[in-house]
Amino acid sequence: MLDAIEKQPDLVAIVSDGYENYYPGDLERVVAALPGCGVETPILFCHSKFTPSDDLSLRSPASNLPQLEFWHQADFESLLLSMFSRVDRPFAIANLQEFLLQKLDRVEKELTPWTALN
């Protein structure tokens, strides 16, 4: 993680099923120590689920991190949008707005034949 943060990314996303097989609590301790090392990069835990109704309370390795959940590849777009929305840079906000406007335009074009009032 320190090697990744050294490159000064806008965000670090940790994607995991939440099981800590070797050192329980290790991720939480590492994350808690980062501010003391001068790390200010936002870190986000992306929790993969096995079903949409998984109870993740028993596999939450870092309660000190903001968390997003996903369970299916169909969730990736909303997962990425949620991640990108946490990047506090002007170009990121502009790109996110442009993507959402294009998506809205596509949806409006798809819906127009079905919702047009004659």
N, C-alpha and C positions, 0 to 999 in steps of 0.2 A: 504494500500500500504506500509506503514511504517513497518508493521509486516512482510510482505513478504520480504522487502528489508533487514530487520534485519537478515534474514537467509543467507545473502550474495550470492544471485543467480548471475549467469553470465549475465542474461538478465531478464528484467521484460517485459512481453507482456500484453498489455491491449487490450482485444477484445471487441468491442462495435459496435452498429449500428450508434453511433455518436450523438444520441439524449441525451441532458441533461435535464431531466424532472424536476428536483428540483432547482438546483443552476447553472444557465448558467455561464460558465467561471470557474467553480470550478476546473475542472481537470487542466486547464491551469495554474491557480494560485498555485495549489499543486505542479505541476511539476516545476514551476519557483522557488518555495521555497526549493526544495530538495537539490540543491548544497549548500545552506546556512546551511543545517543540516548535511553537510559532506557526502551526498550520491553521489557516483560516478558510481553507477550501470547504465548501459545503459537501457533506457526505450523506448519501441517501441509501437506505436498505430496500432493495426490491425483492420482495418475498414471493417465491413461486409456490403455488398451491397445487395439490394433486386433484382436487375437485373444487368447484366454486364455493362449496359450503365448508371447507376445511376450518377446523378450530386451530388457530396458530398460536394460541396462548402457551402451549408447551414447547414450542420451537421458535422462540423469539430471542435470538442471541445478543441483541443489542437494543435494549429498551431506551437507550440514550440517543438513538438515531431516528430521524423521521422515516416513516415506512410507507411504501406503496405495495399493493398486492396485485398479483396476476396469476392466472391459472391456464391460459390458453393462448395460442399464437394470435388469436383474434383480439386479445387484449394489448398487443404490443403497441399499436398506434396510440391508444390512450395512455399507456405507460410512458412512452417516449414524450408525448405532449406534456404529461405531468412533470417529467424530468426537465424538459426544456423550459417549462414555465418557472422553474426554480433558479434559472441562471439569470443573474441580475446584471446584464450587459445590454447596452442599447441595440446592438446588432442582433442579439438573440431575441429580444422583444419584437423588433421589426420583422425578423424572419418568421417568428411564431404567428404574428398577426397576418402576414402575407399567406402563410400556409392555411390558416383558418378561414381567411377570406376566399381563397381558391376552393377550399372544401365546401364552404357554404354555397358558392356559385355552382359547383357541381351538383349539390343536393337540390338547389332551386331548379336547375335545369331538368333533373330527373323527376321532380315532383310536379312541375308545371303541367304536363299532359294529364295528370291524374287529378289535379286540384283546380284547374282552370274553370271559371264560371262562364258558361255560355249564355 
